[in-house]
Amino acid sequence: MKNKEITIYDIAKALDISPATVSRGLRDHPAINRKTKKKIMDIAKEMGYRSNTFASSLRLKRTNTIGVIVHRLDSYFVAMVLAGMEKVASESGYNLIISQSLESMAKEVANANTMFNSRVDGLMVSLAYDTEDVSHFDPFITKGIPLLFFDRVYKHKNCPTVVIDNFKSAYEITTHLIKQGCKRIAHVTGDLKRNVYADRFEGYKKALEDNGLVYSDELLIINYLNEHIGHNVDAAQQLLNMNPRPDGVFITNDAFAAYCMRELRLAGVAVPQDIAVAGFNNDPISELVDPNLTTINYPSYEMGEVAAKTLINHLKGESNMLLTDSIVLKSELIIRESSLKKGLL
């Protein structure tokens, strides 16, 4: 029988009881006494019985699963978001189905289709670099399956978002560099199609403007920020080739900033004396590099918790997330040695 899918009828035959009794026993029904339940569970385990959750979900019209699509799994930020989501989901009796787009809209479309066909009860999404429209999520909206965007978001009237104030964070970190005496500040960022990078870019520019500094396109470096060593070297080389060189740089990713700092030092550039460096996210690497990296504390774990709670409370009927436009979490500037040209906090 090792290749045969075991059913409740097989268990009923083995125990000489009715299939209805087996079904109730497997569902811990109070009408079945404890001794019979134990016999049913023991023989089910011995025979290799697997509950048909898909069939059950068709009957109940729910699967107790929530889909999550992220841009990359090999990211500390994403890992912490998922940890927060998993904690809330597990406590609420839900399972997560997780997929990554690998920064590709085409892969994101495929992931969305898989999630839809898997009948997830709800979906949480952080968009890929090159996603320009979200029509591939229309089946969820049409079907009334709740959809929430977090971090990299798309404004949609039927889909709440969970974000930080990226504009404000970028404004604060750029202003800090200016107060340290930086007058020519470069900005290394990701694809400006995405809200996180577009908003940080606007915050950076506004801080320059408010402090009497002129923005120049030559100070902007667009990069994938995926920690690929070639991309890090390219960005660092672009900084080194600027004439005149910048005296400060705001990089919107801590790991990427750490790689760039290494390349700058290898080229004989002192950080922060020659070029002050600031990152973003407060990843663990920010405290491991020398000098320690000035950054923005991005509450990633909290973001995961808030996103999952918002969706699950909606699914349980405890709140209506469609009445929520955007949830903005608090971020914080953390000043460390990498940006202290004046040597003072």
Protein Blocks (a to p, Z undefined) as FASTA:
>chain_A
ZZpccdfklmmmmnopafklmmmmmnopakbcfklmmmmmmmmmmnopacdfklmmmmno
pahiacdddfbfbbfklmmmmmmmmmmmmmnopacddddeklpaklmmmmmmmmmmnopa
bdcddddfklcbfklmmmmmmnopacddehjacddfklccddddfklmmmmmmmmmmmno
pabdcdddddfkbmklmmmmmmmmmmmmmnopacdfklpccdeklopaklmmmmmmmmmm
pccddfbdcdfbfklmmmmmmmmmmnopacfklmccddehjaaklmmpccddddddddfk
lmmmmmmmmmmmmmnopacfklpmbdcddddddddfklmmnopZZ
